[in-house]
Amino acid sequence: SELCWLPAHCILAPRNTKEVSLILKIVTFTHAKFAVRGGGHNPNPGWASIGSTGLLIDLYLLNTLELSRDKRTISVGSGNRWSDVYRYLNGTGVSAAGGRVPEVGFWFQLSEYNASQTPDLLAALVKYQAAAEFDSKAGMTFSPTQNTTTVGLLYAAPVDKPSVFQSFDPLPVSKHLVPPTTGTEEDMSAAYSSPTTRPTKYDIVAASTHVDLELYQDIYAAFIAASGEFSKVTGGTMQMSLQPLTSRSVVKGREAGGNALGLPIMPINWFTAVVSWTADEHNQLAHETIIRLGRMVEDLAKSRNLSLPQLNPNDATFSQDPLHSFGSGKFAGLEAVSMAYDPGRVFQTLQNGGFLLGDRSH
């Protein structure tokens, strides 16, 4: 996002862990504010950038990749992009996202539908989420805008027309952005990428809900109203996404050691919306719009007793508080890890942005 283009006083690009350690010693000694940039993907201002009063630590040179002998783990340098990982794993017989895949093949397609079809697509999505509880290889993306809805179907095996997606079969596709095909993760990543043609600002918001068709319909209606009003005033655009998460994935996470989110074992929908615009004068309006939409989604879910507290940090805006949404027990665990590895609280007090454990401003 253009909101993240800040002129750092100094940019440091460490080449190895020794240089990272040296930089952090300097930061600690001087009490200098700093920011850390990996891919710079998060659109929240100050998360991966800093102004003239601080240092930017750019990790792009930490780009090593190493697959273990048993092919169960891959060590990824912080400066890599996922496309680098996918390219590295081509021909190895394994996948970073899907675990072991015998032929490293993925079936996927990316389709665009007219906005008038979205109510039927939402019904198909709910049916898919029920079917996906019994098929761990399935995944999908569901992203409406004001005028279209884009549906991405992906399956971690080189098969033809996986039956788990059959609820979408009766619905005519307006345009195949990527026709049904079999390829690698690298192919899939390239197909889903969309280059930005002009400098654009972005803001995001997160919410979590149970799976429910009427709730999805009301969320979509609220999104269309908000998107239309924002576009009329600013000329900007909005997109929302419903991101299905199966109970099986939560179980697998717990079996692998658990995670900090404290997710319940059930089908979950991670809602997110993205607002984009170009003019500085609309910065505040954009943030207010996206926050208001997020609260509307939460209120709609709470009114049906379908709200979940856990926010996906990848989708949360800077004024949300995903870390506390995980629950007091999980938050205490994060604090314990922080104190064990960063007893001087360098990352919690000197880091310029991010969801920090000591930040109570949300």
C-alpha positions in Angstrom: 0.0 0.0 0.0 1.2 3.6 -0.7 0.4 4.4 2.9 3.5 2.3 3.8 5.9 4.4 1.7 7.8 6.1 4.5 11.4 7.5 4.2 13.5 5.7 6.7 16.5 7.5 8.2 18.6 4.4 7.4 18.0 1.1 5.6 20.0 -1.9 6.8 20.0 -5.3 4.9 21.6 -8.0 7.0 23.2 -10.9 5.1 23.2 -13.5 7.9 22.2 -14.0 11.5 25.4 -12.4 12.9 24.6 -9.2 11.2 21.0 -9.3 12.5 22.4 -9.7 16.0 24.8 -6.8 15.4 21.9 -4.5 14.2 19.8 -5.4 17.2 22.7 -4.7 19.6 23.0 -1.2 18.0 19.2 -0.7 18.3 19.2 -1.7 21.9 22.2 0.5 22.8 20.9 3.6 21.0 17.2 3.0 21.8 16.4 3.7 18.2 13.0 3.0 16.8 13.0 0.4 14.0 10.8 -1.5 11.6 11.3 -4.9 10.0 10.4 -5.7 6.4 10.0 -9.2 5.0 7.8 -9.0 1.9 6.2 -5.7 2.9 2.8 -7.2 2.1 0.8 -5.9 5.1 -0.9 -2.6 4.2 -1.0 -1.2 7.8 1.1 1.9 7.9 4.3 1.5 10.0 4.1 -2.3 10.1 7.0 -2.7 7.6 8.2 0.9 7.3 9.3 3.8 9.4 9.9 7.5 8.9 13.0 9.6 9.2 13.4 9.0 12.9 14.1 5.3 12.7 15.8 2.4 11.0 14.3 0.0 8.5 15.7 -3.6 8.7 15.1 -5.1 5.3 15.4 -8.9 5.3 15.5 -9.4 1.5 19.1 -10.8 1.6 18.1 -13.6 4.1 16.8 -15.8 1.3 18.2 -19.2 2.0 16.0 -22.3 1.5 16.7 -25.8 2.7 14.6 -28.9 2.7 15.3 -31.5 5.4 16.5 -35.0 4.4 13.3 -36.6 5.4 11.3 -33.9 3.5 9.1 -33.1 6.5 10.3 -29.6 7.1 11.7 -26.7 5.1 13.8 -23.9 6.5 12.9 -20.6 4.9 14.9 -17.4 5.1 12.9 -14.4 6.2 13.6 -12.5 2.9 11.9 -15.1 0.7 8.5 -14.7 -1.0 6.2 -17.7 -1.2 6.8 -17.8 -4.9 10.5 -18.6 -4.1 9.4 -21.4 -1.8 7.1 -22.9 -4.4 9.8 -22.7 -7.1 12.3 -24.3 -4.8 10.0 -27.2 -4.0 9.1 -28.0 -7.7 10.2 -31.6 -8.4 10.8 -32.5 -4.7 7.6 -34.4 -4.2 6.4 -32.2 -1.4 4.5 -29.0 -0.9 4.8 -26.3 1.8 1.1 -25.7 2.1 -0.4 -29.1 1.6 2.2 -31.5 3.1 3.1 -34.5 1.1 1.5 -34.6 -2.3 2.5 -37.7 -4.3 2.8 -36.0 -7.7 3.1 -32.4 -6.5 0.1 -31.6 -8.6 -2.8 -29.2 -7.8 -6.1 -28.9 -9.6 -7.3 -25.4 -9.6 -9.5 -22.9 -11.4 -10.3 -19.2 -10.9 -13.8 -18.1 -12.2 -15.6 -14.8 -12.3 -19.4 -14.6 -11.9 -21.9 -11.7 -12.2 -23.0 -10.0 -9.0 -26.5 -11.2 -9.6 -25.3 -14.7 -9.1 -23.8 -14.0 -5.6 -26.8 -15.2 -3.6 -26.6 -18.6 -5.3 -22.9 -18.7 -4.9 -23.2 -18.1 -1.2 -25.5 -21.1 -1.0 -23.0 -23.1 -2.9 -20.3 -21.9 -0.5 -22.2 -23.2 2.5 -22.7 -26.6 0.9 -19.0 -26.7 0.0 -18.0 -26.0 3.6 -20.1 -28.9 4.8 -18.5 -31.2 2.1 -15.0 -30.0 2.9 -15.2 -31.3 6.4 -14.7 -34.7 4.9 -12.0 -33.8 2.3 -8.7 -32.3 3.7 -7.3 -31.7 0.2 -9.9 -29.0 -0.8 -9.5 -25.2 -0.5 -11.1 -22.2 -2.0 -11.3 -18.4 -2.1 -14.5 -16.4 -2.3 -14.3 -12.7 -3.1 -17.2 -10.5 -4.1 -16.9 -6.9 -5.3 -19.6 -4.4 -6.2 -20.0 -5.9 -9.7 -18.6 -9.4 -9.7 -17.7 -12.4 -7.5 -14.5 -14.3 -8.0 -14.3 -17.9 -6.8 -11.1 -19.9 -6.7 -11.2 -23.6 -6.3 -8.1 -25.6 -5.5 -7.4 -29.2 -4.7 -4.2 -30.7 -3.5 -4.1 -33.6 -6.0 -3.9 -33.8 -9.8 -7.5 -34.9 -10.3 -10.3 -33.8 -12.7 -13.3 -31.9 -11.3 -13.1 -32.8 -7.6 -16.6 -33.7 -6.3 -16.2 -31.6 -3.2 -16.9 -28.6 -5.4 -20.0 -29.9 -7.1 -22.3 -27.3 -5.5 -20.8 -24.8 -7.9 -21.4 -26.9 -11.0 -24.9 -25.7 -11.8 -23.9 -22.0 -11.8 -22.8 -20.6 -15.2 -19.4 -19.0 -15.2 -19.2 -15.5 -16.6 -15.5 -15.7 -17.3 -12.7 -18.2 -16.6 -9.8 -16.2 -15.3 -7.9 -19.5 -15.0 -9.6 -22.4 -16.7 -9.7 -25.7 -14.8 -6.1 -27.0 -14.9 -3.5 -29.1 -13.1 -0.2 -27.6 -12.1 2.2 -26.9 -9.3 2.0 -24.5 -6.4 4.2 -22.1 -8.4 1.7 -22.2 -11.3 -1.2 -21.5 -8.9 0.6 -18.6 -7.2 1.4 -17.0 -10.5 -2.2 -17.4 -11.7 -3.6 -15.7 -8.6 -1.2 -12.8 -8.6 -2.6 -9.4 -9.9 -0.1 -6.6 -10.5 -1.1 -3.1 -9.4 -1.2 -0.7 -12.3 -1.0 2.6 -10.3 0.0 3.7 -6.8 -2.9 2.7 -4.5 -3.6 2.8 -0.8 -5.2 -0.1 1.1 -6.8 -0.8 4.4 -8.2 -4.1 5.7 -10.4 -5.5 8.5 -11.0 -8.9 10.1 -13.9 -10.7 11.7 -14.7 -14.4 12.5 -18.0 -16.2 12.3 -19.7 -19.5 12.3 -20.9 -20.9 8.9 -24.5 -19.8 8.2 -26.2 -18.9 4.9 -28.5 -16.1 6.2 -25.5 -14.5 7.9 -23.5 -14.7 4.8 -26.3 -13.0 2.8 -26.7 -10.2 5.3 -22.9 -9.7 5.4 -22.9 -9.4 1.6 -25.8 -6.9 1.6 -23.9 -4.7 4.2 -20.8 -4.9 2.1 -22.6 -3.9 -1.1 -24.1 -0.9 0.6 -20.8 0.2 2.1 -18.9 -0.4 -1.2 -21.4 1.6 -3.2 -21.3 4.6 -0.9 -17.5 4.6 -0.7 -17.1 4.3 -4.4 -19.5 7.2 -5.0 -17.6 9.5 -2.7 -14.0 8.5 -3.5 -13.9 6.6 -6.8 -12.2 3.8 -4.8 -13.2 0.2 -4.6 -13.9 -2.5 -2.0 -13.6 -6.3 -2.0 -14.7 -8.7 0.7 -13.6 -12.3 1.2 -15.2 -15.3 3.0 -12.4 -17.6 3.9 -13.5 -21.2 4.9 -11.5 -22.9 7.6 -12.4 -26.6 8.4 -12.5 -28.2 11.8 -10.0 -30.7 10.4 -7.4 -28.0 9.9 -7.8 -26.9 13.5 -7.3 -30.5 14.7 -4.2 -30.8 12.5 -2.8 -27.6 14.0 -3.3 -28.9 17.5 -1.7 -32.3 16.7 1.3 -30.4 15.3 1.8 -28.5 18.6 -1.1 -26.1 18.6 -1.2 -22.4 17.7 -1.7 -19.1 19.5 -5.2 -18.4 18.1 -7.2 -20.7 20.3 -9.6 -21.7 17.5 -12.5 -24.0 18.4 -12.8 -27.3 16.5 -15.6 -26.4 14.1 -16.1 -25.0 10.6 -15.1 -21.3 10.7 -15.4 -18.4 8.3 -12.7 -15.8 8.4 -14.2 -12.6 7.0 -12.0 -9.9 5.6 -12.6 -6.8 3.4 -10.1 -4.6 1.6 -10.7 -1.0 0.7 -8.5 0.8 -1.9 -8.2 4.4 -3.0 -5.7 6.9 -4.3 -6.2 10.4 -2.8 -4.7 11.4 0.5 -7.9 13.3 1.4 -9.8 10.1 1.7 -7.4 8.3 4.1 -9.6 8.9 7.2 -12.8 8.1 5.4 -11.4 4.8 4.1 -10.4 3.7 7.6 -13.7 4.7 9.0 -15.5 2.8 6.3 -13.6 -0.4 6.7 -13.9 -0.3 10.5 -17.6 0.3 10.3 -18.1 -2.6 8.0 -16.1 -4.9 10.3 -18.3 -3.9 13.2 -21.4 -4.4 11.2 -20.3 -8.0 10.4 -19.6 -8.6 14.1 -23.0 -7.2 15.1 -24.8 -9.3 12.5 -23.0 -12.4 13.8 -23.6 -11.6 17.4 -27.3 -11.0 16.9 -27.5 -14.7 15.7 -25.1 -16.0 18.3 -22.7 -16.8 15.4 -19.8 -14.6 16.3 -16.3 -15.9 17.1 -13.8 -13.7 18.9 -10.5 -14.9 17.2 -9.4 -12.4 14.6 -6.9 -13.4 11.9 -3.9 -11.1 12.3 -3.2 -11.2 8.6 -6.5 -9.5 7.9 -6.8 -7.1 10.8 -6.4 -3.4 10.5 -4.1 -1.4 12.8 -6.9 -0.3 15.2 -8.0 -3.9 15.8 -6.5 -6.0 18.6 -6.2 -9.6 17.4 -3.7 -10.7 20.1 -6.2 -10.2 22.9 -9.0 -11.8 20.8 -7.2 -15.2 21.2 -8.2 -15.3 24.9 -6.3 -14.5 28.1 -4.7 -17.9 28.3 -3.2 -17.7 24.8 -2.2 -14.1 25.3 -0.3 -15.0 28.5 1.5 -17.7 26.5 2.6 -15.1 24.0 3.9 -12.9 26.8 5.8 -15.8 28.3 7.5 -16.6 25.0 8.3 -12.9 24.5 9.9 -12.7 28.0 11.9 -15.9 27.4 13.5 -14.7 24.1 13.3 -10.9 24.4 13.6 -10.1 28.1 14.7 -6.6 27.4 11.4 -6.0 25.5 13.2 -4.6 22.5 10.6 -5.8 20.0 7.7 -4.7 22.2 9.0 -1.2 22.9 11.3 -0.1 20.0 9.6 -1.8 17.1 7.7 0.8 15.1 4.5 -1.1 14.3 2.8 -4.4 14.4 0.4 -6.0 16.9 2.6 -5.6 19.9 2.0 -7.3 23.3 2.3 -4.1 25.3 0.0 -2.0 23.0 -3.2 -1.2 24.8 -4.3 1.6 22.5 -6.8 -0.4 20.5 
